[in-house]
Amino acid sequence: MRLNLASSRPAVNQVVAAVSSGLAFAGVMTPWAFPSVSLGQLTEERSAVHLTQGQQDWFTNLPLFMLIPGSVVGGALADLLGPRTLLLLLTPLLTAAMAAMHLVSYKAVQDAGLAEALLLASRVLQGASAALMNPTVSVYLCEVTEERFRGTLASLVDAWATFGFLLTYVVGSFLAWHSLALVLPACLLVPAFLGLLVSQESPLWLARRGKEKEALRVLETLRSSPEDVMKEFDGAAASEENASCWEAARMLVRKSNLVPIAVSMFLLQAKELSGNNAVLIYMPQIFQLAGVGMPPNTSSIVVMATRLACNFVGSALLHRLPRKCLMLAGAALSAAATSALGAFFFVQGRGDDVALLSWLPMAALLAFTVGVSVGVGPASWLVAAEILPHRVRSLGFGIGVTGYSLASFLVSMTFERVRGAWGSYGLFWSYSAGCVVYALHVFLAVPETRGRSLAEIEDAWGRRSSARTRRGAAETAPV
């Protein structure tokens, strides 16, 4: 019995670390979801808060905007302090930033004319702390889990994101916005902080910082066999020294590191060209525009619940199927779904009777959700971290998330403008084109990572670079 307990402890330790960081990531997503359920209350005639249209746009998209500079800084800080340590520092900050919105409901704040300024300032702080945490969670999950669990535990990042949105939609249906600002961090960020307190720091980060003894000790608590411990420790120790963030930044310009960073970044960017975040943020408005089916808030909850269930299916499939196949299949289904939704809005825009098509918006968004949450979302976040070289993973992933954030911010911020210029049908057909771009990138540039250790994936990039160098030398050699 004692032997069984000892052999199961590493798996338990990995699950505790994964769940704790996952709850933190769900908390990171609540600032994104918050406007969907609160903006309607804030803009009511009886509301004591008076946001202009421009302020409403920034209230919605400030967290996305802060991700653009914050992700690189977050990657650098994770490399400097350690991903777990950084999450422990930032989780209370994000909790305070969310709770600060509750102060806007106080009459003294409203009478002083500070309500709008305090609300937007709290959104800036939420965006800053969430931006620093965003790349850190994926890196931590990727490095703290062993290969046989990584496909499941690390790929649940998208599921945690969906859980954050779903919890916001459900609780927001019953609570006022200022109460929601307190309940969300209490449900997600507080338990995340407590779980991270008892979790281990990334063993690969410890090895990168030259703390070999501590890295070996942590690996012994996280890996199931002595062979796994020594294999991973030897792989980390064999990497070049990376004693400072400045040295990591210098390594970024090496061709062997630039190529995987560029592939990782565009993988995340192309994911957003499909309208992934825009659909999440504006889902109630999309159902309102369709004007058919269930009430918008109820429809949004149904779609998000479906997405959460599909996230778990996607994580299970990542452990059994090639990841590139899942990403390509998900992109194909998402493209078909957004094309169908665009067709519905095209018919509706012509003034035709759409009563017989009242089922289509819900069906299309459910299909889009399945495509994104089973294939595109979990696999993209996991593969984008896996393919980065060990020496520059934290900083490189921060750069990748910055590119992702820029694409996500532009797509979300221009949602209403594109819809006004091209119509709702043009908006969703542009998302279909984004799905095609994503699929082409996956097919042509992204390597398969299933069944490979992080060291083996990095070695494969090195062999690719060497092969290209040899071909170039052969082509330029005199005959």
Phi, psi and omega per residue, in radians:
M1 nan -0.730 3.140
R2 -1.114 -0.652 3.132
L3 -1.136 -0.733 3.121
N4 -1.112 -0.700 3.136
L5 -1.114 -0.741 -3.130
A6 -1.129 -0.688 -3.106
S7 -1.260 -0.429 -3.130
S8 -1.544 -0.285 -3.054
R9 -1.070 -0.744 3.106
P10 -1.009 -0.701 3.112
A11 -1.127 -0.720 3.114
V12 -1.089 -0.750 3.134
N13 -1.083 -0.694 3.113
Q14 -1.172 -0.702 3.138
V15 -1.147 -0.731 3.121
V16 -1.064 -0.791 3.118
A17 -1.106 -0.717 -3.115
A18 -1.188 -0.751 -3.138
V19 -1.176 -0.711 -3.123
S20 -1.127 -0.845 3.116
S21 -1.198 -0.533 3.082
G22 -1.154 -0.731 3.059
L23 -1.084 -0.660 3.083
A24 -1.095 -0.703 3.141
F25 -1.200 -0.638 3.045
A26 -1.071 -0.685 3.061
G27 -1.131 -0.591 3.075
V28 -1.093 -0.573 -3.094
M29 -1.370 -0.356 -3.088
T30 -1.090 -0.596 3.033
P31 -1.072 -0.537 3.087
W32 -1.195 -0.761 -3.040
A33 -1.387 -0.416 -3.004
F34 -0.951 -0.781 -3.119
P35 -1.076 -0.514 -3.097
S36 -1.051 -0.593 -3.096
V37 -1.836 -0.232 -3.063
S38 -1.842 -0.480 -3.024
L39 -1.119 -0.610 3.094
G40 -1.074 -0.715 3.109
Q41 -1.220 -0.669 -3.092
L42 -1.214 -0.433 -3.086
T43 -1.778 0.124 3.059
E44 -1.134 2.720 -3.124
E45 -1.088 -0.591 -3.110
R46 -1.460 -0.046 -3.108
S47 -1.174 2.451 3.100
A48 -1.447 -0.146 3.094
V49 -1.759 2.307 -3.076
H50 -2.176 1.668 3.132
L51 -1.673 2.306 3.024
T52 -1.236 2.977 3.133
Q53 -1.076 -0.703 3.090
G54 -1.117 -0.718 3.095
Q55 -1.145 -0.604 3.078
Q56 -1.120 -0.718 3.117
D57 -1.089 -0.755 -3.140
W58 -1.258 -0.623 3.075
F59 -1.011 -0.676 -3.135
T60 -1.285 -0.733 -2.919
N61 -1.892 0.016 -3.140
L62 -1.003 -0.770 3.115
P63 -1.038 -0.665 3.078
L64 -1.144 -0.712 -3.140
F65 -1.107 -0.729 -3.125
M66 -1.163 -0.387 3.095
L67 -1.134 -0.481 -3.029
I68 -1.083 -0.958 3.059
P69 -1.427 -0.501 -2.980
G70 -1.247 -0.470 -3.067
S71 -1.186 -0.718 3.096
V72 -1.123 -0.752 3.109
V73 -1.089 -0.705 3.109
G74 -1.094 -0.746 3.084
G75 -1.084 -0.714 3.126
A76 -1.158 -0.742 3.141
L77 -1.174 -0.648 3.083
A78 -1.099 -0.651 3.110
D79 -1.246 -0.513 -3.113
L80 -1.436 -0.786 -3.019
L81 -1.750 -0.386 -2.992
G82 1.793 2.374 -3.068
P83 -1.077 -0.723 -3.141
R84 -1.154 -0.752 -3.140
T85 -1.071 -0.731 3.140
L86 -1.127 -0.713 3.101
L87 -1.108 -0.658 3.106
L88 -1.131 -0.596 3.128
L89 -1.316 -0.642 -2.994
L90 -1.539 -0.447 -3.120
T91 -1.042 -0.799 3.064
P92 -1.121 -0.581 3.134
L93 -1.134 -0.775 3.115
L94 -1.155 -0.648 3.082
T95 -1.034 -0.813 3.137
A96 -1.132 -0.667 -3.129
A97 -1.155 -0.671 3.086
M98 -1.191 -0.775 -3.108
A99 -1.160 -0.441 -3.130
A100 -1.093 -0.482 3.126
M101 -1.129 -0.453 3.133
H102 -1.096 -0.534 -3.123
L103 -1.103 -0.420 -3.130
V104 -1.124 -0.417 -3.131
S105 -1.352 -0.169 -3.134
Y106 -1.316 2.363 -3.086
K107 -1.098 -0.585 -3.132
A108 -1.103 -0.684 3.111
V109 -1.182 -0.737 -3.137
Q110 -1.165 -0.736 3.141
D111 -1.142 -0.504 3.126
A112 -1.393 -0.074 3.141
G113 1.288 0.410 -3.083
L114 -1.796 0.011 -2.998
A115 -1.052 -0.893 -3.064
E116 -1.156 -0.750 -3.127
A117 -1.122 -0.737 3.132
L118 -1.155 -0.680 -3.135
L119 -1.096 -0.816 -3.134
L120 -1.231 -0.628 3.108
A121 -1.127 -0.690 3.100
S122 -1.148 -0.588 3.099
R123 -1.187 -0.620 3.069
V124 -1.104 -0.783 -3.137
L125 -1.165 -0.680 3.051
Q126 -1.048 -0.807 -3.124
G127 -1.104 -0.694 -3.125
A128 -1.141 -0.844 -3.122
S129 -1.188 -0.690 3.103
A130 -1.139 -0.650 3.141
A131 -1.111 -0.710 3.133
L132 -1.210 -0.564 -3.112
M133 -1.396 -0.507 -2.972
N134 -0.970 -0.979 -3.139
P135 -1.260 -0.416 -3.063
T136 -1.153 -0.677 -3.102
V137 -1.091 -0.825 -3.109
S138 -1.111 -0.730 3.122
V139 -1.116 -0.769 -3.125
Y140 -1.099 -0.803 3.127
L141 -1.088 -0.703 -3.118
C142 -1.144 -0.640 -3.027
E143 -1.601 -0.363 -3.087
V144 -1.562 -0.290 -3.102
T145 -1.772 2.564 3.090
E146 -1.465 2.916 -2.968
E147 -1.002 -0.689 -3.063
R148 -1.244 -0.366 3.097
F149 -1.816 -0.285 -2.993
R150 -1.065 -0.706 -3.127
G151 -1.048 -0.526 -3.131
T152 -1.587 -0.969 -3.019
L153 -1.219 -0.804 -3.084
A154 -1.265 -0.480 -3.133
S155 -1.357 -0.124 3.134
L156 -1.382 0.084 3.074
V157 -0.957 -0.792 -3.135
D158 -1.156 -0.592 3.089
A159 -1.149 -0.710 3.103
W160 -1.135 -0.667 3.077
A161 -1.065 -0.783 3.117
T162 -1.098 -0.702 3.124
F163 -1.070 -0.685 3.089
G164 -1.074 -0.766 3.097
F165 -1.130 -0.813 -3.083
L166 -1.092 -0.772 3.129
L167 -1.070 -0.692 3.115
T168 -1.115 -0.773 3.136
Y169 -1.109 -0.777 -3.073
V170 -1.206 -0.917 -3.109
V171 -1.158 -0.618 3.124
G172 -1.159 -0.313 3.085
S173 -1.297 -0.288 -3.075
F174 -2.013 -0.414 -3.039
L175 -1.950 2.682 2.986
A176 -1.196 2.719 -3.034
W177 -1.033 -0.642 -3.100
H178 -1.265 -0.497 3.029
S179 -1.302 -0.637 3.107
L180 -1.045 -0.606 -3.140
A181 -1.103 -0.403 3.091
L182 -1.629 -0.647 -3.038
V183 -1.240 -0.717 -3.076
L184 -1.046 -0.911 3.112
P185 -1.132 -0.550 3.111
A186 -1.128 -0.611 -3.116
C187 -1.404 -0.505 -2.986
L188 -2.007 -0.955 -2.964
L189 -1.342 -0.632 3.134
V190 -1.128 -0.897 3.080
P191 -1.117 -0.536 3.080
A192 -1.071 -0.776 -3.140
F193 -1.087 -0.761 -3.128
L194 -1.132 -0.685 3.106
G195 -1.174 -0.686 3.122
L196 -1.159 -0.505 3.112
L197 -1.045 -0.603 -3.094
V198 -1.734 0.068 3.131
S199 -1.585 2.995 -3.125
Q200 -1.728 2.685 3.008
E201 -1.236 2.746 3.108
S202 -1.025 2.147 3.140
P203 -1.160 -0.554 3.117
L204 -1.208 -0.624 3.070
W205 -1.136 -0.731 3.110
L206 -1.056 -0.706 3.114
A207 -1.148 -0.688 3.124
R208 -1.110 -0.535 -3.123
R209 -1.536 0.128 3.100
G210 1.406 0.257 -3.131
K211 -1.716 1.178 -3.000
E212 -1.112 -0.726 -3.117
K213 -1.105 -0.756 3.136
E214 -1.208 -0.655 3.097
A215 -1.081 -0.733 3.120
L216 -1.138 -0.712 3.116
R217 -1.090 -0.756 -3.141
V218 -1.157 -0.721 3.118
L219 -1.050 -0.632 3.129
E220 -1.150 -0.439 3.102
T221 -1.552 -0.222 -3.046
L222 -1.979 -0.222 -3.079
R223 -1.994 2.619 -2.937
S224 -1.461 -0.349 -3.079
S225 -2.490 2.677 3.087
P226 -1.015 -0.579 3.127
E227 -1.108 -0.745 3.106
D228 -1.120 -0.691 -3.135
V229 -1.065 -0.890 -3.063
M230 -1.224 -0.632 3.123
K231 -1.088 -0.806 -3.124
E232 -1.261 -0.656 3.127
F233 -1.150 -0.750 3.124
D234 -1.116 -0.653 3.117
G235 -1.143 -0.682 3.116
A236 -1.246 -0.693 -3.118
A237 -1.201 -0.491 -3.127
A238 -1.309 -0.272 3.139
S239 -1.222 2.776 3.116
E240 -1.113 2.660 3.105
E241 -1.085 2.472 -3.111
N242 -2.444 1.048 -2.927
A243 -1.320 -0.221 -3.098
S244 -2.512 2.742 3.095
C245 -1.110 -0.574 3.132
W246 -1.127 -0.704 3.103
E247 -1.151 -0.648 3.071
A248 -1.102 -0.706 3.107
A249 -1.106 -0.667 3.095
R250 -1.129 -0.612 3.140
M251 -1.208 -0.373 -3.116
L252 -1.050 -0.542 -3.043
V253 -1.427 -0.099 3.073
R254 -1.220 2.439 -3.085
K255 -1.046 -0.653 -3.123
S256 -1.121 -0.389 3.099
N257 -1.729 -0.567 -3.108
L258 -1.092 -0.717 -3.078
V259 -1.097 -0.925 3.108
P260 -1.102 -0.575 3.099
I261 -1.128 -0.750 3.130
A262 -1.132 -0.724 3.119
V263 -1.119 -0.749 3.134
S264 -1.109 -0.790 -3.096
M265 -1.125 -0.804 -3.102
F266 -1.235 -0.464 3.043
L267 -1.040 -0.784 3.132
L268 -1.255 -0.638 3.103
Q269 -1.127 -0.828 -3.106
A270 -1.095 -0.568 3.075
K271 -1.018 -0.647 -3.118
E272 -1.386 -0.397 3.082
L273 -1.121 -0.338 3.091
S274 -1.345 -0.047 3.133
G275 1.481 0.316 -3.048
N276 -0.945 -1.039 -3.105
N277 -1.230 -0.630 -3.138
A278 -1.065 -0.737 3.122
V279 -1.136 -0.695 3.114
L280 -1.090 -0.832 -3.043
I281 -1.215 -0.676 -3.033
Y282 -1.834 0.342 -3.064
M283 -1.026 -0.813 3.099
P284 -1.032 -0.657 3.123
Q285 -1.176 -0.609 3.123
I286 -1.109 -0.791 3.102
F287 -1.145 -0.588 3.100
Q288 -1.160 -0.693 3.095
L289 -1.130 -0.667 3.140
A290 -1.160 -0.637 3.067
G291 1.168 0.396 3.141
V292 -2.359 2.836 3.067
G293 1.427 -2.624 -3.094
M294 -1.298 2.927 3.036
P295 -0.978 2.575 -3.052
P296 -0.935 -0.797 -3.102
N297 -1.133 -0.712 3.113
T298 -1.141 -0.740 3.116
S299 -1.071 -0.702 -3.139
S300 -1.117 -0.708 3.126
I301 -1.126 -0.723 3.122
V302 -1.063 -0.792 -3.119
V303 -1.148 -0.741 -3.117
M304 -1.205 -0.620 3.064
A305 -1.121 -0.710 3.065
T306 -1.081 -0.731 3.141
R307 -1.086 -0.726 -3.139
L308 -1.106 -0.784 3.108
A309 -1.065 -0.713 -3.132
C310 -1.210 -0.523 3.073
N311 -1.034 -0.726 3.129
F312 -1.198 -0.654 3.060
V313 -1.086 -0.779 3.133
G314 -1.076 -0.715 3.115
S315 -1.120 -0.682 3.096
A316 -1.156 -0.705 -3.136
L317 -1.190 -0.564 3.117
L318 -1.067 -0.439 3.133
H319 -1.413 -0.240 -3.018
R320 -2.133 -0.408 -3.050
L321 -2.087 2.717 3.051
P322 -1.012 2.370 -3.038
R323 -1.231 -0.606 3.114
K324 -1.119 -0.676 3.118
C325 -1.086 -0.734 3.126
L326 -1.118 -0.741 -3.133
M327 -1.141 -0.724 -3.133
L328 -1.194 -0.735 3.118
A329 -1.129 -0.721 3.109
G330 -1.102 -0.712 3.122
A331 -1.132 -0.683 3.135
A332 -1.128 -0.765 3.131
L333 -1.170 -0.688 3.119
S334 -1.126 -0.698 3.118
A335 -1.109 -0.749 3.123
A336 -1.120 -0.690 -3.105
A337 -1.168 -0.809 -3.134
T338 -1.206 -0.550 3.056
S339 -1.123 -0.738 3.128
A340 -1.152 -0.709 3.121
L341 -1.157 -0.672 3.054
G342 -1.073 -0.685 3.119
A343 -1.125 -0.663 3.106
F344 -1.077 -0.827 -3.132
F345 -1.181 -0.507 3.078
F346 -1.143 -0.799 3.115
V347 -1.142 -0.744 3.120
Q348 -1.093 -0.705 -3.118
G349 -1.153 -0.461 3.094
R350 -1.334 -0.133 -3.133
G351 1.578 0.135 3.140
D352 -1.292 2.732 3.104
D353 -1.266 2.145 -3.110
V354 -1.904 0.325 -3.104
A355 -1.034 -0.693 -3.133
L356 -1.258 -0.240 -3.138
L357 -1.865 0.329 -3.074
S358 -1.084 -0.373 3.135
W359 -1.401 -0.315 -2.943
L360 -1.179 -0.777 3.141
P361 -1.013 -0.789 3.119
M362 -1.117 -0.786 -3.126
A363 -1.108 -0.716 -3.116
A364 -1.165 -0.751 3.142
L365 -1.228 -0.550 3.034
L366 -1.158 -0.740 3.101
A367 -1.121 -0.738 3.081
F368 -1.045 -0.726 3.141
T369 -1.106 -0.735 3.113
V370 -1.100 -0.793 -3.135
G371 -1.064 -0.767 -3.112
V372 -1.269 -0.777 -2.977
S373 -1.458 -0.393 3.089
V374 -1.577 -0.750 -3.044
G375 -1.894 -1.023 -2.961
V376 -1.201 -0.900 -2.991
G377 -1.174 -1.107 -3.084
P378 -1.022 -0.766 -3.087
A379 -1.179 -0.683 -3.095
S380 -1.116 -0.831 -3.132
W381 -1.112 -0.713 -3.126
L382 -1.179 -0.890 -3.083
V383 -1.142 -0.654 -3.141
A384 -1.046 -0.567 3.081
A385 -1.471 -0.656 -3.085
E386 -1.103 -0.693 -2.992
I387 -1.387 -0.091 -3.134
L388 -1.432 2.420 3.100
P389 -1.053 2.540 -3.092
H390 -0.938 -0.695 -3.006
R391 -1.214 -0.454 -3.051
V392 -2.172 0.385 -3.011
R393 -1.117 -0.832 -3.090
S394 -1.105 -0.899 -3.105
L395 -1.212 -0.694 3.123
G396 -1.128 -0.694 3.124
F397 -1.222 -0.580 3.044
G398 -1.053 -0.720 3.087
I399 -1.125 -0.738 3.117
G400 -1.072 -0.742 3.131
V401 -1.190 -0.523 3.060
T402 -1.109 -0.798 3.070
G403 -1.068 -0.741 3.075
Y404 -1.047 -0.749 -3.089
S405 -1.151 -0.704 3.117
L406 -1.081 -0.805 3.122
A407 -1.110 -0.766 -3.119
S408 -1.118 -0.753 -3.141
F409 -1.094 -0.802 -3.111
L410 -1.133 -0.734 3.141
V411 -1.153 -0.731 -3.112
S412 -1.304 -0.750 -3.089
M413 -1.146 -0.513 -3.105
T414 -1.686 0.182 -3.103
F415 -0.941 -0.945 -3.103
E416 -1.209 -0.633 -3.119
R417 -1.192 -0.762 3.114
V418 -1.153 -0.714 3.126
R419 -1.095 -0.680 3.115
G420 -1.188 -0.595 -3.103
A421 -1.442 -0.742 -3.041
W422 -1.854 -0.150 -3.035
G423 1.470 2.830 -3.137
S424 -1.062 -0.617 -3.137
Y425 -1.174 -0.721 3.103
G426 -1.125 -0.633 3.112
L427 -1.039 -0.860 -3.069
F428 -1.330 -0.490 3.034
W429 -1.208 -0.524 3.049
S430 -1.177 -0.602 3.055
Y431 -1.150 -0.605 3.068
S432 -1.076 -0.743 3.097
A433 -1.090 -0.655 3.086
G434 -1.089 -0.643 3.081
C435 -1.091 -0.670 3.126
V436 -1.150 -0.747 3.099
V437 -1.043 -0.769 3.123
Y438 -1.047 -0.822 -3.101
A439 -1.093 -0.711 3.124
L440 -1.105 -0.714 3.134
H441 -1.134 -0.772 3.122
V442 -1.065 -0.792 -3.072
F443 -1.146 -0.691 -2.991
L444 -1.607 -0.524 -2.928
A445 -2.147 -0.412 -3.004
V446 -1.568 2.226 3.112
P447 -1.402 2.762 3.033
E448 -1.367 2.337 -3.084
T449 -2.044 -0.139 -3.083
R450 -1.118 2.365 3.100
G451 1.385 0.102 3.134
R452 -1.969 2.496 3.000
S453 -1.324 2.888 3.118
L454 -1.063 -0.641 3.122
A455 -1.158 -0.697 3.129
E456 -1.155 -0.671 3.096
I457 -1.097 -0.749 3.139
E458 -1.139 -0.701 3.107
D459 -1.093 -0.620 3.134
A460 -1.116 -0.684 3.062
W461 -1.090 -0.697 3.126
G462 -1.112 -0.695 3.122
R463 -1.170 -0.655 3.091
R464 -1.065 -0.788 -3.117
S465 -1.115 -0.716 3.129
S466 -1.137 -0.697 3.140
A467 -1.118 -0.728 3.112
R468 -1.124 -0.666 3.137
T469 -1.125 -0.752 3.135
R470 -1.136 -0.689 3.138
R471 -1.150 -0.686 3.129
G472 -1.132 -0.681 3.126
A473 -1.175 -0.658 3.134
A474 -1.153 -0.663 -3.100
E475 -1.239 -0.523 -3.098
T476 -1.641 -0.146 -3.121
A477 -1.210 2.510 3.120
P478 -1.189 2.509 -3.140
V479 -1.516 nan nan
